[in-house]
């Protein structure tokens, strides 16, 4: 289904959504009583990725086509129209490579093949071809930091075969004299992110190997040029098939301290001094030797050079690299590489809304978090905004149900790339997963029946709610790989498509609105109106201005719109939270505005003559 078509309203050519309800909303944006715009400036052409809506598909939970209870590639193919209807322009798939599924695809055993539960190479090629016909870009989630111990790389390295001997980080044990016996111990006190020592003993090779994640995920040795060459070979293989880029996983852990710099031994991490952590728990040490080492950025910059050279050699659109990096703001910005972002990855994912904000955050916290990224970001680079992913609580559960539309509006109205995690367009919440049903390796390793909920990532990965049929329309099997969330009859796509107002229809209106030059090229201003309410205004000379007013608090709040610079009333309501009493299309003429808890309004005002 084609998302947009050109129509002429009052002599102006505009884009109208293919979905009827969103089309009505779009018509409101360009209604006949709008004044002719003042002289408009010539706008630079943006690359396809610079202002796109990027949608994360958690493959295992998106759609099951064969009734085995597990999402697959054919399921994605069957629902490609959903992305088009939603206004999504690019999708990235959680890992689809062959894997033992210890960490559900982030432990890759074969980077050159499709995991059998998801389909085969023909399925992937079909998906890629059909997505491109629909105008969708497709990115793959690739894991360069580590590989499965079932991979040929590791098995050959463990067997000490010369070509693969140094593919992974191997170390001799430390022997400690305990009086009656000598005890073999790991080479350092490094702790795995999933709990326990980051070193595992190999009886085959009689050495320890490093695994910063699960025992089954051995860390590559990037000081070996052959490893770097192989990662580039992997990228080339998939680029040759036509993929549009990669999301690069776990980059902060690519490089570790080198023994030669520490008298031939691996250095211990300093202790955190936090008494609640034992020596085998994450948090016991401060990872200064295993995370965010400066050498890793040179590796990332080489990958960027490779994809840029690939475009020069092969033509076509830009192939992108997006980096996952939970790090402090200064270290994160190094992934951009330089002022225009042309040296490093096209952008590092911005996790500020996940790591720094919660349902207890007020308007000041939101404004500070947004401005922090925009302030630190290199001036010529592209911003991005992430509100949820497969590793954290869903947006609606981490914040509040009543904030869903405001959060989606904020995401889609800020400058740069808007990232949507599967289900955010319909306001999905975390599902409940019992200890007995828990499959997440992190929860299993770090938790128990009483504590696993502190660590588990499963609730954010429960299957997508397509309708209110058995298994939420995700599968024809009532036994799915994770339980279907109990609220699927209340929150599902089919219901929201049919409703007069819904999170999904608000989302569609917002993705249509993003086509406005004001949102792709305009200036921004953001500030608080009160402790609980803030505004975001986007304006561009010769074009309509758009303002988001959002009460993130838990109490009703009365604000004064006259405090928003360059907001000239009357303003027309483009969209509003589903529970709002303010109807779309209503004219706001008075500066005093009362917002309910979590309520958000998007307002349109007449074209501005200067900024």
C-alpha positions as CSV (number, residue, x, y, z in Angstrom):
1,X,0.0,0.0,0.0
2,X,1.4,3.4,-1.0
3,X,1.7,5.7,2.0
4,X,1.3,9.0,0.3
5,X,-0.1,10.7,-2.8
6,X,0.1,14.2,-4.1
7,X,-3.1,16.3,-4.2
8,X,-3.8,19.9,-4.8
9,X,-5.6,21.9,-2.1
10,X,-6.1,25.6,-2.7
11,X,-3.4,25.5,-5.4
12,X,-0.8,23.9,-3.1
13,X,0.6,20.5,-3.8
14,X,0.7,18.5,-0.6
15,X,1.2,14.9,0.5
16,X,-1.8,13.0,1.9
17,X,-1.6,9.8,3.9
18,X,-3.0,6.6,2.3
19,X,-4.8,5.8,5.5
20,X,-8.2,7.6,5.5
21,X,-8.1,8.8,9.1
22,X,-4.6,10.2,8.8
23,X,-5.5,11.7,5.5
24,X,-8.2,13.7,7.2
25,X,-5.7,14.9,9.7
26,X,-3.2,15.9,7.0
27,X,-5.9,17.8,5.2
28,X,-6.4,19.8,8.3
29,X,-2.8,20.8,8.1
30,X,-3.3,22.3,4.7
31,X,-6.9,23.5,4.8
32,X,-8.2,26.0,2.4
33,X,-8.3,28.9,4.8
34,X,-4.5,28.9,5.3
35,X,-3.0,32.1,4.0
36,X,-0.5,31.9,1.1
37,X,2.9,31.5,2.6
38,X,5.4,34.3,2.5
39,X,8.5,33.9,0.4
40,X,10.1,30.5,1.2
41,X,13.8,29.8,1.3
42,X,15.5,27.2,-0.8
43,X,16.1,24.2,1.4
44,X,19.0,21.7,1.2
45,X,18.2,18.2,0.1
46,X,18.6,15.7,3.0
47,X,20.0,12.3,2.6
48,X,17.5,9.5,3.0
49,X,18.5,8.7,6.6
50,X,18.9,12.2,8.0
51,X,15.2,12.7,8.9
52,X,13.8,9.2,8.6
53,X,11.5,7.2,10.9
54,X,13.6,4.2,11.8
55,X,11.7,1.2,13.2
56,X,13.3,-1.6,15.2
57,X,11.9,-5.0,14.4
58,X,12.5,-7.5,17.1
59,X,12.3,-10.4,14.6
60,X,11.5,-13.2,17.0
61,X,8.4,-11.3,18.3
62,X,7.1,-9.5,15.2
63,X,5.0,-12.0,13.3
64,X,5.0,-15.8,13.1
65,X,4.2,-17.2,9.6
66,X,4.5,-20.9,10.1
67,X,2.8,-21.5,13.5
68,X,5.8,-22.5,15.5
69,X,5.3,-19.6,18.0
70,X,8.5,-17.8,16.8
71,X,8.5,-14.7,14.6
72,X,10.2,-15.1,11.2
73,X,11.2,-13.4,8.0
74,X,8.0,-14.4,6.1
75,X,6.0,-12.9,8.9
76,X,7.8,-9.6,8.4
77,X,7.2,-9.9,4.6
78,X,3.5,-10.5,5.2
79,X,3.3,-7.2,7.3
80,X,5.5,-4.9,5.3
81,X,2.5,-2.7,4.6
82,X,2.3,-1.9,8.3
83,X,5.5,0.0,8.1
84,X,4.3,1.9,5.0
85,X,0.9,2.7,6.6
86,X,2.7,3.8,9.7
87,X,4.9,6.3,7.9
88,X,8.1,4.3,8.6
89,X,10.9,4.8,6.1
90,X,13.5,2.3,7.4
91,X,13.6,-0.9,9.5
92,X,16.4,-2.6,11.3
93,X,16.1,-6.2,12.1
94,X,17.4,-7.7,15.4
95,X,20.0,-10.3,14.5
96,X,18.7,-12.9,12.0
97,X,22.0,-14.8,11.6
98,X,22.5,-18.4,12.5
99,X,22.8,-18.7,16.3
100,X,22.4,-21.2,19.2
101,X,20.1,-18.5,20.6
102,X,21.7,-18.4,24.0
103,X,21.3,-14.6,23.8
104,X,18.6,-14.8,21.1
105,X,20.7,-13.9,18.1
106,X,23.4,-11.8,19.7
107,X,25.5,-14.9,19.9
108,X,26.2,-15.5,16.2
109,X,27.6,-18.8,15.0
110,X,27.5,-18.0,11.3
111,X,27.5,-14.4,10.0
112,X,26.8,-15.5,6.4
113,X,23.6,-17.4,6.9
114,X,20.1,-17.0,8.2
115,X,19.0,-18.6,11.5
116,X,16.8,-21.6,10.6
117,X,13.9,-20.6,12.9
118,X,13.6,-17.4,10.9
119,X,13.7,-18.9,7.4
120,X,16.4,-19.1,4.8
121,X,18.4,-16.9,2.4
122,X,15.7,-16.8,-0.2
123,X,13.2,-15.5,2.4
124,X,15.6,-12.7,3.3
125,X,16.2,-11.8,-0.3
126,X,12.4,-11.8,-0.9
127,X,12.0,-9.5,2.1
128,X,14.8,-7.2,0.9
129,X,13.3,-7.0,-2.6
130,X,9.8,-6.4,-1.5
131,X,10.8,-3.8,1.1
132,X,12.7,-1.8,-1.5
133,X,9.8,-1.9,-3.9
134,X,7.7,-0.3,-1.1
135,X,10.4,2.3,-0.6
136,X,11.7,0.9,2.7
137,X,15.3,0.7,3.7
138,X,16.5,-2.4,5.5
139,X,19.3,-2.5,8.1
140,X,20.8,-5.5,9.8
141,X,21.8,-5.7,13.4
142,X,25.4,-7.0,13.4
143,X,27.5,-8.0,16.4
144,X,31.2,-7.3,15.9
145,X,32.3,-7.6,19.6
146,X,31.9,-11.3,20.0
147,X,30.8,-14.6,18.4
148,X,29.2,-17.7,19.6
149,X,31.6,-20.4,20.9
150,X,29.8,-22.7,18.4
151,X,31.2,-20.6,15.5
152,X,33.9,-22.0,13.4
153,X,36.0,-19.0,14.3
154,X,36.0,-20.0,18.0
155,X,36.3,-23.7,17.5
156,X,39.3,-23.3,15.2
157,X,40.8,-20.8,17.7
158,X,40.2,-23.1,20.6
159,X,41.9,-25.9,18.7
160,X,44.9,-23.5,18.3
161,X,44.8,-23.5,14.5
162,X,47.4,-20.9,13.4
163,X,45.1,-18.9,11.2
164,X,42.5,-18.5,14.0
165,X,44.8,-18.7,17.1
166,X,44.5,-15.0,17.9
167,X,40.9,-14.4,16.7
168,X,39.8,-14.2,20.4
169,X,41.3,-12.8,23.6
170,X,43.1,-15.7,25.2
171,X,45.1,-15.6,28.5
172,X,47.2,-17.8,30.7
173,X,45.9,-18.5,34.2
174,X,47.2,-17.0,37.3
175,X,48.4,-19.7,39.8
176,X,48.0,-18.9,43.5
177,X,49.7,-20.9,46.2
178,X,47.2,-21.8,48.8
179,X,49.6,-23.9,51.0
180,X,48.4,-27.4,50.3
181,X,47.6,-26.8,46.7
182,X,48.1,-24.3,43.8
183,X,44.8,-22.8,42.6
184,X,44.2,-21.8,39.0
185,X,42.5,-18.4,38.8
186,X,41.4,-16.0,36.0
187,X,44.0,-13.6,34.7
188,X,42.2,-10.5,36.2
189,X,39.1,-9.6,38.3
190,X,37.1,-8.5,35.2
191,X,33.3,-9.1,35.6
192,X,30.9,-10.1,32.8
193,X,27.9,-7.9,32.2
194,X,25.8,-10.9,32.7
195,X,27.4,-11.8,36.0
196,X,30.4,-13.9,37.0
197,X,33.9,-13.7,35.8
198,X,34.5,-12.4,32.3
199,X,37.1,-15.2,31.9
200,X,36.2,-18.8,31.1
201,X,38.6,-21.7,31.2
202,X,39.0,-23.8,28.1
203,X,40.0,-27.4,28.7
204,X,40.8,-27.8,25.0
205,X,43.3,-25.0,24.8
206,X,44.2,-24.8,28.4
207,X,43.8,-21.1,28.5
208,X,41.1,-18.6,29.5
209,X,39.1,-16.8,26.9
210,X,37.4,-13.4,27.5
211,X,33.6,-13.0,27.4
212,X,32.2,-9.7,28.4
213,X,28.7,-11.0,28.0
214,X,27.5,-14.7,28.3
215,X,30.1,-17.5,28.6
216,X,28.9,-18.6,25.2
217,X,29.8,-15.2,23.6
218,X,33.6,-15.1,23.2
219,X,35.2,-11.6,22.6
220,X,37.0,-11.1,19.3
221,X,40.6,-9.8,19.5
222,X,40.6,-6.6,17.4
223,X,44.3,-6.2,17.8
224,X,44.5,-9.0,15.2
225,X,44.1,-7.4,11.7
226,X,42.5,-10.6,10.4
227,X,39.5,-10.0,12.7
228,X,39.1,-6.5,11.3
229,X,39.3,-7.9,7.8
230,X,36.7,-10.5,8.5
231,X,34.2,-8.0,9.9
232,X,34.6,-6.0,6.7
233,X,34.1,-9.1,4.6
234,X,30.9,-9.8,6.5
235,X,29.6,-6.3,5.9
236,X,30.5,-6.5,2.2
237,X,28.7,-9.8,1.9
238,X,25.4,-8.3,3.1
239,X,25.9,-5.0,1.3
240,X,26.3,-7.0,-1.9
241,X,22.9,-8.5,-1.2
242,X,21.4,-5.0,-1.1
243,X,21.1,-4.1,2.6
244,X,21.1,-0.4,3.4
245,X,23.4,-0.5,6.4
246,X,24.0,-1.9,9.9
247,X,23.3,-1.2,13.5
248,X,26.5,-2.1,15.3
249,X,26.0,-3.8,18.7
250,X,28.0,-3.4,21.9
251,X,30.8,-1.2,20.5
252,X,32.1,0.1,23.9
253,X,33.5,-3.4,24.5
254,X,35.5,-3.9,21.3
255,X,38.9,-3.3,22.9
256,X,40.4,-4.3,26.2
257,X,43.6,-3.4,28.0
258,X,46.7,-5.1,26.5
259,X,49.0,-7.1,28.8
260,X,52.1,-5.6,27.2
261,X,51.1,-2.2,28.6
262,X,50.9,-3.7,32.1
263,X,54.1,-5.7,32.6
264,X,52.7,-8.6,30.6
265,X,49.6,-9.3,32.6
266,X,46.0,-8.2,32.4
267,X,45.3,-5.4,35.0
268,X,42.6,-5.7,37.6
269,X,39.8,-3.2,37.4
270,X,39.6,-0.8,40.4
271,X,36.9,-1.8,43.0
272,X,33.8,0.3,43.1
273,X,33.6,0.1,46.9
274,X,29.8,-0.6,46.7
275,X,29.3,-3.1,49.5
276,X,26.2,-4.7,48.1
277,X,28.1,-6.2,45.1
278,X,30.1,-9.4,45.5
279,X,33.2,-10.1,43.3
280,X,31.1,-11.9,40.7
281,X,28.5,-9.2,40.3
282,X,28.4,-6.4,37.8
283,X,29.1,-3.2,39.8
284,X,31.8,-4.7,41.9
285,X,34.5,-3.1,39.7
286,X,34.8,0.1,37.7
287,X,35.4,-0.9,34.0
288,X,38.3,1.3,33.0
289,X,40.2,-1.5,31.2
290,X,37.3,-3.1,29.4
291,X,35.0,-0.3,28.2
292,X,35.3,2.8,26.1
293,X,39.0,2.5,25.3
294,X,40.1,5.1,22.8
295,X,41.4,2.5,20.4
296,X,37.9,1.3,19.6
297,X,37.0,4.6,17.8
298,X,39.8,4.1,15.2
299,X,38.2,0.7,14.4
300,X,34.7,2.3,14.0
301,X,36.2,5.0,11.7
302,X,37.7,2.3,9.5
303,X,34.2,0.8,9.1
304,X,32.8,4.1,8.1
305,X,35.5,4.5,5.5
306,X,34.6,1.1,4.2
307,X,30.9,1.9,3.7
308,X,31.7,5.3,2.2
309,X,34.1,3.7,-0.3
310,X,31.5,1.0,-1.0
311,X,29.1,3.6,-2.2
312,X,31.7,5.3,-4.3
313,X,32.6,2.0,-6.0
314,X,29.1,0.6,-6.3
315,X,26.8,3.7,-6.5
316,X,23.4,3.8,-5.1
317,X,22.1,5.4,-1.9
318,X,24.2,6.0,1.3
319,X,24.8,2.9,3.3
320,X,24.7,3.8,7.0
321,X,26.2,2.7,10.2
322,X,24.4,3.4,13.5
323,X,26.2,2.5,16.7
324,X,24.9,1.2,20.0
325,X,27.0,2.7,22.8
326,X,25.9,3.1,26.4
327,X,28.6,5.6,27.5
328,X,28.9,9.0,29.1
329,X,28.1,11.9,26.8
330,X,31.7,12.7,25.8
331,X,32.6,9.2,24.9
332,X,29.4,8.7,23.0
333,X,30.0,11.8,20.9
334,X,33.3,10.4,19.7
335,X,31.4,7.9,17.6
336,X,30.4,10.8,15.3
337,X,34.1,11.3,14.7
338,X,34.2,14.9,13.6
339,X,32.0,18.1,13.3
340,X,30.0,16.9,10.4
341,X,29.8,13.2,11.4
342,X,31.6,12.1,8.3
343,X,34.4,10.3,10.1
344,X,32.6,8.0,12.5
345,X,29.2,6.2,12.4
346,X,26.4,8.2,11.0
347,X,25.2,8.5,14.5
348,X,25.4,6.8,17.9
349,X,22.0,5.9,19.3
350,X,20.8,8.5,21.8
351,X,19.7,6.6,25.0
352,X,19.1,9.6,27.2
353,X,15.3,9.0,27.4
354,X,16.1,5.5,28.6
355,X,19.0,6.1,31.0
356,X,18.2,9.5,32.3
357,X,14.4,9.8,32.5
358,X,11.5,7.9,34.1
359,X,7.9,8.4,35.2
360,X,9.3,10.6,38.1
361,X,11.0,13.0,35.7
362,X,9.6,16.5,35.5
363,X,9.6,19.0,32.6
364,X,13.0,20.4,33.6
365,X,14.5,16.9,33.3
366,X,13.1,16.4,29.8
367,X,14.3,19.8,28.6
368,X,17.8,19.2,30.1
369,X,18.1,15.7,28.5
370,X,17.2,17.0,25.1
371,X,19.4,20.0,25.2
372,X,22.3,18.0,26.5
373,X,22.4,15.9,23.4
374,X,21.9,18.8,21.1
375,X,24.6,20.8,22.9
376,X,27.2,18.1,22.9
377,X,26.4,16.8,19.4
378,X,28.9,18.0,16.7
379,X,27.4,20.9,14.9
380,X,27.1,19.4,11.5
381,X,25.9,15.9,12.5
382,X,22.5,14.4,12.8
383,X,20.6,13.9,16.1
384,X,18.4,10.9,16.9
385,X,15.9,10.0,19.6
386,X,15.3,6.6,21.2
387,X,12.5,5.9,23.7
388,X,12.8,2.1,24.0
389,X,14.4,-1.0,22.7
390,X,14.7,-4.8,23.3
391,X,17.0,-4.3,26.3
392,X,14.9,-2.0,28.4
393,X,11.3,-1.6,29.7
394,X,8.9,-0.5,27.0
395,X,8.2,3.2,26.8
396,X,4.6,3.0,28.2
397,X,5.8,0.9,31.2
398,X,8.9,3.0,31.9
399,X,6.9,6.2,31.9
400,X,3.1,6.1,32.1
401,X,0.2,5.0,29.8
402,X,-1.1,8.6,29.6
403,X,2.2,9.9,28.2
404,X,2.3,7.6,25.1
405,X,1.1,10.2,22.6
406,X,3.2,13.0,24.0
407,X,6.3,10.8,24.0
408,X,5.6,9.8,20.4
409,X,5.0,13.4,19.4
410,X,8.2,14.5,21.1
411,X,10.2,11.7,19.3
412,X,8.7,12.6,15.9
413,X,8.9,16.4,16.2
414,X,12.5,16.7,17.4
415,X,15.2,17.4,14.7
416,X,16.9,14.3,13.2
417,X,16.0,10.6,13.2
418,X,13.1,9.3,15.1
419,X,13.5,5.7,16.3
420,X,10.5,3.6,17.1
421,X,10.7,0.3,19.0
422,X,8.3,-2.3,17.9
423,X,4.9,-1.7,19.6
424,X,5.4,2.0,20.5
425,X,3.1,3.1,17.7
426,X,0.2,1.4,19.5
427,X,1.4,2.1,23.1
428,X,2.3,-1.5,24.0
429,X,3.3,-2.1,27.6
430,X,5.6,-4.8,29.0
431,X,4.1,-8.2,29.3
432,X,4.5,-10.3,32.5
433,X,6.9,-13.2,32.1
434,X,7.1,-15.6,35.1
435,X,10.4,-17.1,36.3
436,X,9.4,-20.4,34.8
437,X,8.8,-18.7,31.4
438,X,12.0,-16.6,31.6
439,X,14.4,-17.2,28.8
440,X,16.7,-14.2,29.0
441,X,20.2,-15.3,29.7
442,X,20.9,-12.1,31.7
443,X,18.0,-12.7,34.0
444,X,18.9,-16.4,34.4
445,X,22.5,-15.7,35.1
446,X,22.1,-12.7,37.5
447,X,18.7,-13.4,39.1
448,X,16.6,-16.1,40.7
449,X,12.9,-16.6,41.4
450,X,12.9,-13.6,43.7
451,X,15.2,-11.2,41.9
452,X,15.0,-11.9,38.2
453,X,12.6,-9.0,37.5
454,X,15.4,-6.6,38.3
455,X,17.4,-8.0,35.3
456,X,15.0,-9.6,32.8
457,X,14.6,-8.1,29.3
458,X,11.8,-10.6,28.4
459,X,8.9,-8.3,29.3
460,X,9.9,-5.8,26.6
461,X,10.2,-8.6,24.0
462,X,6.8,-10.2,24.2
463,X,5.1,-10.6,20.8
464,X,3.4,-7.8,18.9
465,X,-0.3,-7.4,19.3
466,X,-1.9,-7.5,15.9
467,X,-5.5,-8.2,17.0
468,X,-7.6,-9.8,19.8
469,X,-7.5,-13.3,18.3
470,X,-5.6,-16.2,19.8
471,X,-2.0,-15.2,20.5
472,X,-2.8,-11.6,19.6
473,X,-2.7,-12.6,15.9
474,X,1.1,-13.0,16.2
475,X,0.8,-16.8,15.7
476,X,-1.7,-19.6,15.1
477,X,0.0,-21.4,18.0
478,X,-1.2,-20.7,21.5
479,X,2.2,-21.5,22.8
480,X,4.5,-18.7,21.8
481,X,8.3,-18.3,22.6
482,X,7.4,-15.7,25.2
483,X,3.8,-15.4,26.6
484,X,1.5,-12.9,25.0
485,X,0.9,-10.0,27.3
486,X,-2.4,-10.1,29.1
487,X,-3.6,-6.7,27.8
488,X,-3.6,-7.7,24.1
489,X,-7.4,-7.5,23.8
490,X,-7.2,-3.9,25.1
491,X,-4.1,-2.8,23.2
492,X,-3.8,-4.1,19.6
493,X,-3.3,-2.7,16.1
494,X,-6.6,-3.9,14.6
495,X,-8.6,-2.2,17.3
496,X,-6.7,1.0,17.0
497,X,-7.0,1.1,13.2
498,X,-10.8,0.9,13.6
499,X,-11.2,3.4,16.5
500,X,-12.0,7.0,15.8
501,X,-9.0,8.0,18.1
502,X,-6.1,5.8,19.1
503,X,-2.4,5.9,19.7
504,X,-1.8,4.5,16.3
505,X,-3.8,7.2,14.5
506,X,-1.9,9.9,16.5
507,X,1.3,8.2,15.4
508,X,0.2,8.2,11.8
509,X,-0.7,11.9,11.9
510,X,2.7,12.7,13.4
511,X,4.7,10.7,10.8
512,X,2.7,12.6,8.1
513,X,3.5,15.8,9.8
514,X,7.2,15.0,9.6
515,X,7.0,15.6,5.9
516,X,6.6,19.3,6.5
517,X,9.8,21.3,5.8
518,X,9.4,22.9,9.2
519,X,10.2,19.6,10.9
520,X,12.9,18.4,8.5
521,X,14.7,21.7,8.2
522,X,13.4,24.1,10.8
523,X,14.9,25.7,13.9
524,X,13.8,24.5,17.3
525,X,13.2,26.0,20.7
526,X,12.5,24.0,23.9
527,X,11.9,25.2,27.4
528,X,9.6,24.8,30.4
529,X,6.3,26.5,31.0
530,X,6.1,25.1,34.5
531,X,7.7,22.4,36.6
532,X,5.5,19.8,34.8
533,X,4.9,21.2,31.3
534,X,7.3,22.1,28.6
535,X,7.1,23.1,24.9
536,X,8.9,22.3,21.7
537,X,8.4,24.8,18.9
538,X,9.6,24.2,15.3
539,X,9.7,27.1,12.9
540,X,11.0,27.8,9.4
541,X,10.8,31.0,7.4
542,X,7.8,30.9,5.0
543,X,6.3,27.7,6.5
544,X,3.8,26.9,9.2
545,X,5.1,26.6,12.8
546,X,4.4,23.6,14.9
547,X,4.4,23.5,18.7
548,X,4.2,20.6,21.1
549,X,2.9,21.4,24.6
550,X,3.3,18.4,27.0
551,X,2.4,18.0,30.6
552,X,4.6,15.1,31.9
553,X,3.3,15.5,35.4
554,X,0.7,13.5,37.3
555,X,-1.5,16.5,38.1
556,X,-3.5,18.9,36.0
557,X,-1.5,22.0,35.0
558,X,-2.5,25.4,33.8
559,X,0.1,27.1,31.6
560,X,0.4,30.4,29.7
561,X,1.1,30.0,26.0
562,X,2.1,33.6,25.6
563,X,5.4,32.6,27.2
564,X,6.3,30.6,24.1
565,X,8.5,32.8,21.9
566,X,7.1,33.4,18.4
567,X,3.9,31.5,19.1
568,X,1.2,33.7,17.7
569,X,-2.4,32.8,18.5
570,X,-4.8,31.6,17.2
571,X,-3.3,28.1,16.8
572,X,-5.0,25.1,15.4
573,X,-4.8,21.7,17.1
574,X,-3.1,19.2,14.7
575,X,-3.4,16.2,17.1
576,X,-3.8,15.5,20.8
577,X,-3.5,12.8,23.3
578,X,-6.3,10.2,22.9
579,X,-7.9,11.2,26.2
580,X,-7.8,14.9,25.5
581,X,-11.0,16.9,25.5
582,X,-9.5,19.2,22.8
583,X,-10.5,18.0,19.4
584,X,-8.3,18.0,16.3
585,X,-8.9,21.0,14.2
586,X,-10.0,23.2,17.2
587,X,-8.8,26.8,17.3
588,X,-6.9,27.8,20.4
589,X,-7.4,31.6,20.9
590,X,-6.6,32.2,24.5
591,X,-3.2,31.9,26.1
592,X,-4.3,30.2,29.2
593,X,-4.4,26.4,28.7
594,X,-5.2,23.6,31.1
595,X,-3.6,20.3,30.5
596,X,-4.5,17.0,32.1
597,X,-1.8,14.7,33.5
598,X,0.2,13.3,30.6
599,X,-1.7,15.4,28.0
600,X,0.0,16.7,24.9
601,X,-1.2,19.0,22.2
602,X,0.4,19.7,18.8
603,X,-0.5,23.1,17.5
604,X,-0.1,24.7,14.1
605,X,0.3,28.5,13.6
606,X,0.6,30.6,10.5
607,X,3.8,30.8,8.4
608,X,6.5,33.0,10.0
609,X,8.3,35.7,8.0
610,X,11.6,35.4,9.9
611,X,13.3,33.2,12.5
